[in-house]
Amino acid sequence: MSARNKKKVALKEKYIQEKLRNKAMKLGVTLKAPETVFLSTDTKFGNNVVIHPYVVIGEKVKIGNDVEI
């Protein structure tokens, strides 16, 4: 893969993660340092969820109510 294509892939991932973080916060999830949290497109959130810095959530994860990660 060329350097140009790698940059495009990285920028696309950055955009997708930004959208996922914004969606989570609109649902009421507290992200203490949003730019350091990485979510999967299928992540499910309960109520009153707090996610601290430097967390990566993989596929098929469901986070329950009143959870702090």
Contacts in CASP RR format, 6 or more apart in sequence:
PFRMAT RR
TARGET T0000
AUTHOR 0000-0000-0000
METHOD contacts of the structure
MODEL  1
MSARNKKKVALKEKYIQEKLRNKAMKLGVTLKAPETVFLSTDTKFGNNVV
IHPYVVIGEKVKIGNDVEI
1 9 0 8 1.000
16 41 0 8 1.000
17 38 0 8 1.000
17 39 0 8 1.000
20 39 0 8 1.000
20 40 0 8 1.000
20 41 0 8 1.000
20 43 0 8 1.000
21 31 0 8 1.000
21 34 0 8 1.000
21 37 0 8 1.000
21 39 0 8 1.000
24 31 0 8 1.000
24 39 0 8 1.000
24 43 0 8 1.000
24 45 0 8 1.000
24 51 0 8 1.000
25 31 0 8 1.000
25 34 0 8 1.000
27 45 0 8 1.000
28 45 0 8 1.000
28 47 0 8 1.000
28 49 0 8 1.000
29 45 0 8 1.000
29 49 0 8 1.000
29 50 0 8 1.000
29 51 0 8 1.000
30 49 0 8 1.000
30 50 0 8 1.000
30 51 0 8 1.000
31 37 0 8 1.000
31 51 0 8 1.000
32 50 0 8 1.000
32 51 0 8 1.000
32 52 0 8 1.000
32 53 0 8 1.000
33 52 0 8 1.000
33 53 0 8 1.000
33 54 0 8 1.000
36 53 0 8 1.000
36 54 0 8 1.000
36 55 0 8 1.000
37 51 0 8 1.000
37 53 0 8 1.000
37 54 0 8 1.000
37 55 0 8 1.000
37 56 0 8 1.000
37 57 0 8 1.000
38 55 0 8 1.000
38 56 0 8 1.000
38 57 0 8 1.000
39 57 0 8 1.000
39 58 0 8 1.000
40 57 0 8 1.000
40 58 0 8 1.000
40 59 0 8 1.000
40 60 0 8 1.000
40 61 0 8 1.000
42 59 0 8 1.000
42 60 0 8 1.000
42 61 0 8 1.000
43 57 0 8 1.000
43 58 0 8 1.000
43 61 0 8 1.000
43 62 0 8 1.000
43 63 0 8 1.000
44 61 0 8 1.000
44 62 0 8 1.000
44 63 0 8 1.000
45 63 0 8 1.000
45 64 0 8 1.000
46 62 0 8 1.000
46 63 0 8 1.000
46 64 0 8 1.000
46 65 0 8 1.000
46 67 0 8 1.000
47 64 0 8 1.000
47 65 0 8 1.000
47 66 0 8 1.000
48 65 0 8 1.000
48 66 0 8 1.000
48 67 0 8 1.000
49 63 0 8 1.000
49 64 0 8 1.000
49 65 0 8 1.000
49 66 0 8 1.000
49 67 0 8 1.000
49 68 0 8 1.000
49 69 0 8 1.000
50 67 0 8 1.000
50 68 0 8 1.000
50 69 0 8 1.000
51 57 0 8 1.000
51 68 0 8 1.000
51 69 0 8 1.000
52 68 0 8 1.000
52 69 0 8 1.000
55 69 0 8 1.000
57 63 0 8 1.000
63 69 0 8 1.000
END
